[in-house]
Every structure is written in C-alpha cells, then in structure tokens.
Amino acid sequence: MERTDRYWVRDTDLASDGMKRIAWAEQRMPVVGAIRRRFERERPLKGVRVAACLHVTKETAALVRTLVSGGAEVSLCASNPLSTQDDVAAALVEEGVSVYAYRGMSESEYYECIGRALSIRPEITVDDGADLTVTVHKLAHRVQSPELSHVLTGMGDVQLAPEDIRGGTEETTTGVTRLRALEREGRLLYPIIAVNDSPTKSLFDNPLGTGQSTIDAIMRSTGVLLAGKRFVVFGYGRVGSGIAARARGMGAEVIVVEVNPVRALMAAMEGYRVMGSKDAAKTGDIFVTATGNIGVIRREHMELMKDGAILANAGHYDVEVSLGDLRSLAESVEEISPSVERFRTKDGRNIYLLAKGRLVNLVAAEGHPSEVMDLSFSLQALSVELLARERERLPSRVLDVPPEVDRAVAELKLDSMGITIDEMTEEQLRYVNEWKLGTS
Ligand SMILES: NC(=O)c1ccc[n+]([C@@H]2O[C@H](COP(=O)([O-])OP(=O)(O)OC[C@H]3O[C@@H](n4cnc5c(N)ncnc54)[C@H](O)[C@@H]3O)[C@@H](O)[C@H]2O)c1
C-alpha cells in the first residue's frame, strides 16, 4: 500500500499497465472522446473542484481524464471496497489526480477515503450509490453515524461548506432511491442530477452492461456451463431483465422472482417462468439478485437450496443475499478462489457465494463494457458541465438530465457507429403536434 496526502493506492508501479487498459477503454468510448476534445478547447470546468465516488475502473478513468481536460481538479475515491482496478488507480495518480482507492479496503478505510476525497472541499459531487453525497448530508445535518468518525479522520482539519456545493450527479438506481428519500424529508441540500434515470443510461447500462458483465463474472469465477442450468433472477427491473436475457442466451432455463405484479407479468409474457421465492429456491442452480432491496435471499430460501447452489448479487449493496443467515447456517466457510467462497451447511450441503455478495460484475469481472459506459459517462460529463455552467444554482431537488442532453449523447453515439436515422417530414411534424385530426 502506498499512502501520501495526495493518494492512497496499492502500487504506483502499476501505472503503465493501467494506462494501457485506459487507452483500450477510450478507444471504445468515442462520445466521451468527443466531449473531451471539446472540453480541452473550451475548458468549461476551469478551476472547479469535483469529488467523485465511483468504481475505479478503466472507464471511470476515461471520465476523470475528461473532467480534468475541462479544467477540473478531481479527487476520486472508490464506491465499493472490492471494485477498484489497482493499475487504473495508479495510472490516474501518475496523471496528477488525487486517488484514494485500492481493492480490498476495509470498511473504515473506505470511509476514510471518502473523507480524503471530500477534503478537496468540492463544488460538485459525482456519486455511484450515494455514499459520498449522504456523507455530506450526515455531516451537515449532524446525524450521528458510526462511519463518520472515519470520514472525519480522512478530512483532517478541513471543514465542509455544503452551501459551496453547486450540485451533484448520481449514477445508479440505489443512489437515486436514497437521495429521493432525503428529498422527501426536505433535507436535500443541493441539486442532484439523476443520471441513472435518463433513457440513454438506464435503457443501456442497466440491462446491457450489467447483463453481459454479470454473466462474464459468473463464468470467470466458476467456469460452470450455463446451458441447461436453472438460473433464478430476483428482480425483473432494468438490471434483472438484462441478466435474464443474457442467461437465456447462454441456454439457461431462466426463472424470475418479483414482488411487482406488472414486472412479473412482463417476465411471464416474455417467456420466463415466474414463481415465488421459496419454489425458486428449491428449483434453482444459480441465483442472482438485482433488486436494490435487502434480505432478498435469506435463511428460509437457503434452507431449501440444493447442494451446490451458487449465489451472486448484481444489486448495488451487499445486502441482497443475507450474509448473516448464510454464516449462521454454515459449519465451515472456505475460500475456493478469490471470488468464490464455499459455505458448508450443518446438514451437509455446499452453497457457493460469489464476490462476497458484493456486485459480482465489478468484483469478479471488469464491470460494464466500455461501449456502454461511453453513454453513462458522457451523461456524467455533460451533467457536471451543466452544474458548473449554471449561473443561478439549480433548485435543491433530484433532477432529470435535460432531454436535449440525452438526445445529443444518443446522436453522437449513433454517429460513432456510422448509423443514420430519419427525420420527420414537415407534414409529420404538423401531424404529431395536432389534436383536430382523427378518423378520416
Ligand atoms: N451491478 C451493476 O453494475 C449495476 C448497474 C446498474 C444498477 N445496479 C443496481 O442494481 C439494482 C437494481 O437496479 P434496477 O435499475 O434494475 O432497479 P429497478 O427498480 O428497475 O428494478 C428492481 C426490481 O426489483 C424488484 N424487487 C424489489 N424487491 C424485490 C424482492 N424482494 N424480490 C424480488 N424482486 C424485488 C422490483 O419490483 C423491481 O422490478 C440497484 O441496486 C442498482 O443500483 C447495479
């Protein structure tokens, strides 16, 4: 571990490996590249302090380098203790970014790193899961919480001034859910742009990115044949529907568990078996949670599972599979490989947990493919620009990405793929804006 005031990373000697992988990602992120070239010319973020709490991956590096090209001063901490790519963190340090992230950090180190990222006294926060933003709010509202002592250690003598924060962005569903709860209580202190909710993000990143990378993670860590397996997906939302489609594509028999009747109906009509969680527990071979909820796979399910069942989580936090229940059922736990643990139950079965119940696609694989992060991180870069450029501070609410930004990102992506689309004729434009014309 290497620790200075400006960075905490595993090993700065990994920087050249990291730079090669960042270049690989950037080659596949043409929209972020176009934004970066414009930022280099226009410098819209000149002098703006940005604290970012993101999975430290090669794609995140492409975003950070874009913000820096726009003139921002960036501090970066990890949004998960296990998802940091240490070579990428080292490469960013070499580029002059303050990085506080390494794979395998403890919970106290995780929060201390959030404190270090905040010590830049950010004007804009960029978050994935809302740990950074919620920390700012807990400090400002003087909410007592055990992790804050670590945050304060990380901040040292620095005092935060939330009124100086022009706004923030949020990358994922769980983060937006938390921040909407803060808004409902009337305690949100600055505007948040919900990047997650914009169509160019959630129609692509959530289903396609998580779908592919979750299957990738299961295959990398277990090598099991998916064809013929009973593959249970908990939550048929934006993420779960993508995982289900990819698992079906690999020849698995996919079973969906839902609590929302509309989503359950949709899964059934898209050809999946839909059943209650206890029936699914008896039937399944592989179980993946993607709900954003807590205690989704718990003792009552684990007791019914077959010998050899494999459990993984693709939701944001490691609360979807009840780890306490799994531990209490086990007489022994053995690490089979860095991403696979075997829990031997007292009645003699083996249940395998991947990635310690944390987001499997980032811990046991490399997260979303660069092509899809090109969309999400273009939206992030443009949302940061919007927050920096607004003369009047936006209202302290959870806000949508403006539709024109969404559209611009989609157009740039299509352009990079060599795809042209039609425009409506004058007649069609008039027709779709007309109410008098009907049956003729
Ligand atoms: N792993 C990743 O890279 C990645 C990427 C994007 C989002 N996420 C995370 O994935 C989670 C899901 O995101 P989403 O965008 O699909 O959300 P979503 O709201 O679109 O879908 C969640 C679904 O889970 C269902 N659900 C809730 N509780 C349930 C329960 N107890 N049992 C069964 N189903 C239940 C809901 O009815 C809903 O249909 C969030 O935590 C999000 O932050 C992870």
The ligand as a Tripos MOL2 file, in Angstrom:
@<TRIPOS>MOLECULE
LIG
   44    48     1     0     0
SMALL
NO_CHARGES

@<TRIPOS>ATOM
      1 N1        -24.0740   -4.2340  -10.9010 N.am      1 LIG1
      2 C1        -24.1130   -3.1160  -11.5970 C.2       1 LIG1
      3 O1        -23.1940   -2.7730  -12.3070 O.2       1 LIG1
      4 C2        -25.3530   -2.2730  -11.5450 C.ar      1 LIG1
      5 C3        -25.6760   -1.4080  -12.6130 C.ar      1 LIG1
      6 C4        -26.8500   -0.6570  -12.5250 C.ar      1 LIG1
      7 C5        -27.6600   -0.7590  -11.3950 C.ar      1 LIG1
      8 N2        -27.2850   -1.5940  -10.3620 N.ar      1 LIG1
      9 C6        -28.0800   -1.7750   -9.1570 C.3       1 LIG1
     10 O2        -28.9890   -2.8640   -9.4030 O.3       1 LIG1
     11 C7        -30.1410   -2.7330   -8.5640 C.3       1 LIG1
     12 C8        -31.3890   -2.7930   -9.4290 C.3       1 LIG1
     13 O3        -31.4090   -1.6780  -10.3130 O.3       1 LIG1
     14 P1        -32.5550   -1.5130  -11.4330 P.3       1 LIG1
     15 O4        -32.1810   -0.3060  -12.2160 O.co2     1 LIG1
     16 O5        -32.8070   -2.7920  -12.1180 O.co2     1 LIG1
     17 O6        -33.8190   -1.1850  -10.4820 O.3       1 LIG1
     18 P2        -35.3520   -1.3580  -10.8750 P.3       1 LIG1
     19 O7        -36.0970   -0.5530   -9.8820 O.co2     1 LIG1
     20 O8        -35.5410   -1.1040  -12.3400 O.co2     1 LIG1
     21 O9        -35.6290   -2.9190  -10.6350 O.3       1 LIG1
     22 C9        -35.6370   -3.5440   -9.3800 C.3       1 LIG1
     23 C10       -36.7130   -4.6390   -9.4420 C.3       1 LIG1
     24 O10       -36.5900   -5.4460   -8.2630 O.3       1 LIG1
     25 C11       -37.8990   -5.7660   -7.8210 C.3       1 LIG1
     26 N3        -37.8400   -6.1260   -6.4060 N.ar      1 LIG1
     27 C12       -37.7500   -5.3190   -5.3110 C.ar      1 LIG1
     28 N4        -37.7320   -6.0430   -4.1880 N.ar      1 LIG1
     29 C13       -37.8110   -7.3440   -4.5690 C.ar      1 LIG1
     30 C14       -37.8280   -8.5820   -3.8520 C.ar      1 LIG1
     31 N5        -37.7800   -8.6260   -2.5030 N.pl3     1 LIG1
     32 N6        -37.8940   -9.7300   -4.5620 N.ar      1 LIG1
     33 C15       -37.9720   -9.7240   -5.9000 C.ar      1 LIG1
     34 N7        -37.9610   -8.5780   -6.6370 N.ar      1 LIG1
     35 C16       -37.8780   -7.3980   -5.9760 C.ar      1 LIG1
     36 C17       -38.7020   -4.5100   -8.1210 C.3       1 LIG1
     37 O11       -40.0980   -4.7990   -8.1630 O.3       1 LIG1
     38 C18       -38.1400   -4.0880   -9.4620 C.3       1 LIG1
     39 O12       -38.8500   -4.6310  -10.5650 O.3       1 LIG1
     40 C19       -29.9430   -1.3970   -7.8300 C.3       1 LIG1
     41 O13       -29.3340   -1.6380   -6.5940 O.3       1 LIG1
     42 C20       -28.9780   -0.6460   -8.7330 C.3       1 LIG1
     43 O14       -28.3120    0.3890   -8.0670 O.3       1 LIG1
     44 C21       -26.1680   -2.3630  -10.4290 C.ar      1 LIG1
@<TRIPOS>BOND
     1     1     2 1
     2     2     3 2
     3     2     4 1
     4     4     5 ar
     5     4    44 ar
     6     5     6 ar
     7     6     7 ar
     8     7     8 ar
     9     8     9 1
    10     8    44 ar
    11     9    10 1
    12     9    42 1
    13    10    11 1
    14    11    12 1
    15    11    40 1
    16    12    13 1
    17    13    14 1
    18    14    15 2
    19    14    16 1
    20    14    17 1
    21    17    18 1
    22    18    19 2
    23    18    20 1
    24    18    21 1
    25    21    22 1
    26    22    23 1
    27    23    24 1
    28    23    38 1
    29    24    25 1
    30    25    26 1
    31    25    36 1
    32    26    27 ar
    33    26    35 ar
    34    27    28 ar
    35    28    29 ar
    36    29    30 ar
    37    29    35 ar
    38    30    31 1
    39    30    32 ar
    40    32    33 ar
    41    33    34 ar
    42    34    35 ar
    43    36    37 1
    44    36    38 1
    45    38    39 1
    46    40    41 1
    47    40    42 1
    48    42    43 1
@<TRIPOS>SUBSTRUCTURE
     1 LIG1         1 GROUP 0 **** ****
